[in-house]
Amino acid sequence: MCRLPLITLEFLSRAMSTGLEDLFVRTRAEKRAALIAYIPAGFPSQKKCIDVIKVLADCGVDAVEIGFPYSDPVMDGPTIQAAADMSLRNGTGAAEVFATVNAASATDMATVVMTYWNPIEKYGVKRFARDLAANGGSGVITPDLTIEEAQDWLNESSSADVNSIFVVAPSTNNERLAKVTAQCSGFIYAASLMGVTGARSDISQSAAELVGRIRQVSDLPIAVGLGVSTGEQAREIATFADGVIVGSAFIKILLEGGSDDMAKIEKLAKELVAGVRGE
């Protein structure tokens, strides 16, 4: 069972977009964590990406994180890099990302985008925030944007009613943890360990320690990502976090291909959903 703090007026005012606000209000009321799935737009194709998202929604996944494929993904491990490369070869750009966001939000899952800063800057900060909101997006995770350089984005995302989600890691010291989380809305992305993304057999103890440190400085929901690949791992993280993010495990299935890949996606999604629900 999740150990969750009380919902405060500060949380309700800062979790601006109704998608994320409704999600965490609901999951907190149900005393469970949310399951957030990650998939890059345009992977393994634009159509199949959307088909996968619909399967995830049907299986009870609570939210989806749409990756904006980028040529220099410093935070991503080899699995997600391979998926991003395939997506880029498919010609995926901002139009395809927003089309995917639109399709995902139509399933009633809260929908966010994970993107490095360069694609936002290239597209136009104000335009990106506006177009994301117009397509039903609830927020943006920006792993390489520091809070010192984020004021333009914070201004425009706030104006567009889009949540700004920053990433913190076990190496983030307490002083900086307070500064970064103070600029977050929607939820805080807690990287479970140092390094790049990818499924792992064990979840580092530093994840629980990091969540505990965040609880001392923020009452926003906290979602833990990097390395989750099984229902048991999801169940473990759900005992101390508000959300569990899974990406590489789904992507690995799609990279391996095969006529039964969608059945495998469905099986894994159901296992993870049961995990975050403590079933």
Helices and strands as residue ranges (DSSP letters): H 9-14, H 18-29, E 34-40, H 46-58, E 63-67, H 78-89, H 94-105, E 110-114, H 117-123, H 125-134, E 139-141, G 147-149, H 151-159, E 163-165, E 167-168, H 174-182, E 188-191, H 206-215, E 222-225, H 231-237, E 243-246, H 248-256, H 261-276
